[in-house]
Amino acid sequence: MSIHRLYREQFIATDTDTLWDFITSPLNLAIITPPDMGFIITSPDADGKVYAGKMITYKVSPLMGIKMNWVTEITQVQHKSFFVDEQRRGPYALWHHEHHLEPVDGGVLMKDIVHYIIPGGPLGDILNRLFIRKKLNGIFEYRFHKMKELFPGS
C-alpha cells in the first residue's frame, strides 16, 4: 500500500479575497467538477463557508456511473491562505487535500496537494497506475480549464 501524491498549481488572475470566497464555498466544488462524475452535494449547510470541523457530504459517481457516498471534514483553515479537507468516508483508504493560495504579481497562485491511498494493498497500487491516477489527473485538468473560464486572464 503506497501513499500517492498529486500536485497542481495554477495562476488565477484575481485577488486573494475573491478566490478565497470562491474556493471556500462547498457549492462551487460542483461547478469545477466534471459533469460525468455525477457530483451532488448532500450537506444541508453546504451554502456556508468552510471552517475547521465542517463536515461535507456528497454523492459522486467516479466509476461506471455507480453512486458513492463521500464525507469530507475540513480539518484546518488559515484564512485566505490554505485549508485542508480529509475524507472520512469514501472510496480512498486515505485522502488528504491541501488547498493553498499565494498572492503573486497580478493574481494568486493556487496550489493543490493531494495525498491518497487506494485500498487493496498492491492491487490498489496497480489500479492507481492503470486507471485511478489518470482519472484524478483528468478531474484536475477539467478544474484547471474551468478556473480559466471563470477567472479570465488566468
Secondary structure, DSSP 4 states (H G I P E B T S, - for coil): ---EEEEEEEEESS-HHHHHHHHT-HHHHHHTS-GGG--EE--TTTTSPP-TT-EEEEEEEEETTEEEEEEEEEEEEETTTEEEEEEEESS-SEEEEEEEEEEETTEEEEEEEEEEE-SSTHHHHHHIIIIIHHHHHHHHHHHHHHHHHHSTT-
